[in-house]
Amino acid sequence: MELEKSNIHMNKIVESQRATFYVTKECNLPEQSMESILNHQEKITLDSGIIRGNQVIINGNISYGIMFYGEDNAPSGVTGEIPFEENIKINTTEENIKASVDLIILSGSIKMIDNRNYIYKIQVMANVNIEKIEDIEAVCAISRENTMTKYKTIENLMILADRNETFRINERISLPSGSPAIEKIIWSDVKIRKLTTKMLEGMIHLSGQLKVFIMYTPEEQSIPVQWFDTVIDFSGTLEAPEAREDLISYICGDIHNVELEATMNQDNEMKDLDISALLKLSIKIYEENKMDVLEDIYAPDVDLCPMEKEQKYEKLLVKNESRTKNIIKIDVDQSKGHILQICNSDTRLQIDNISVGENNLRVTGKIRATIIYISSDDIYSICCQTKETDFEHRIDTEGISKDDKYYINWKVEQVSSNMISTNQVEVKSVIALQAMVFKEEKCNFVWDIEEKPVDWAKFNDAPILKGYIVRKGDTLWKLAKANYTTVDNIMKINQLENEKIREGDKLLLVKNCQ
């Protein structure tokens, strides 16, 4: 007897952990002094997340930028990096596992020691999924004469690719023709917007935008601080041998290692900007399968004993992307003067909790809006104001239960601002949230079949012909197997149109497997 087997290749989340920790560093300014801080920002990059024993060792780097007023009341800026290592405890003792780590900055604060030294303290949240590749082997066909087989169809999700990739973005842009040349960039902010991916044959197409904002001091000292805000479209492809248009993908990413440098243009003026960034992508590619697996088997000339094992597998419950609009009204500090012009606005989303509701995932957190503006103050004309409000959104995930596993990714897609008055600004943003939910199923998979001699004494004792009243839970398959006949034979003798039988039905069973 030959057995044909199928394999279900799965990526399972065996454990999830969430932890917060602080990264602290004492920094100094060797060549200038810091009198008051205008704004600061942090960007976190994961370098590695390695499992050792019962811990995940996380190594990463935080790059930061600070815009401040110096001792001469002139705006200036400084950038730096803080490497870190953190250990997250896990409970699983399974082998052949890996850690999928997502790092989020919750807050950053600067404590001045004096005007040249400060302590930078950053709160980080680590979301850690412990994942394992598992294979389930199941009999899907057999080659043997005079053998009755029963199959069942299962829907499952197989993983074809699970890896991290990088895509280098290099762009050059120019300041508008009337803008003064750059002497020093004191603040830069480069973010990715509207990242989209499309699966093609053997590759993944990427497209998106880089939102670039800089503030700089011009070469001519008599000219005040200038700013420049623009959006750059980019696109490209990544090789992915597993990719096909009919497959399911879960791809998320962000830019890291951003370098922005002022360069000379063709007229030998410092009016060009060279931008380099590394788009880091987490790529998972799945295939939905319907497969028939052996449920039961018997034969008249041999006792066939299916060897089975209950195993868990996953199927795709839902993949959903939703968007929500948010409006935050910011009242500026009137002691700093009223607003003359908005330079830049930005929104940052922080997710604190995700819970399973009735047919939805409830996402809660904080959304923070920031504006940089020019005020009427003659001395400190550049100002920054921030406001934080609660965020809540429900992602439709019909059929979800608390035991289901899921991935959630969120991103800010659009930000715009509008002056309501000289003291108030309205910041509008569009947030996109992507969810992929996996339903866990159980099944007794037949992985082998043992052959034993037929108990002929038992066979001969069984009646050749008997009447039978259907009981609760009976099926034609069960009756045929127990009475040495076939489903087709029972249907033919009893003139049944289909295999449906009800409790109390009367059947004639004839032993015919001789």
Buried (B, 14 or more C-beta within 10 A) or exposed (E): EEBEBBEBBBBBBBBBBBBEBEBEBEBEBEEBBBBEBBBBBBBBBBEEBEBEEEBBBBBBBBBBBBBBBBEEEBBBBBEBEBEBEBBBEBEEEEEEBBBBBBBBBBBBEBEBEEBBEBEBBBBBBBBBBBBBEBEBBBBBBBEBEEBBBBBEEBBBBBBBBBEEBEBEBEBEBBBEEEBBBBBEBBBBBBBBBBBEBBBEEEBBBBBBBBBBBBBBBBEEEEEEBBBBBBEBEBEBBBEBEBBBEEBBBBBBBBBBBBEBEBEEBEEEBBBBBEBBBBBBBBBBBBBEBEBBBBBBBBBBEBBBEBEBEEBEBBBBBBBBEBEBEBEBEBEBEEEBBBBBEBBBBBBBBBBBEBEBEEEBBBBBBBBBBBBBBBBEBEEBBBBBBEBBEEBEBBBEBEEBEEEBBBBBBBBBBBBEBEBEEBBBBBBBBBBBBBBBBBBBEEBBBBBEBEEEEBEEEEBEEBEEEEEBEBEEEBBBBBBBBEBBBBBEBBBEBBEBEEEEBEEEBEBEBBBBBE
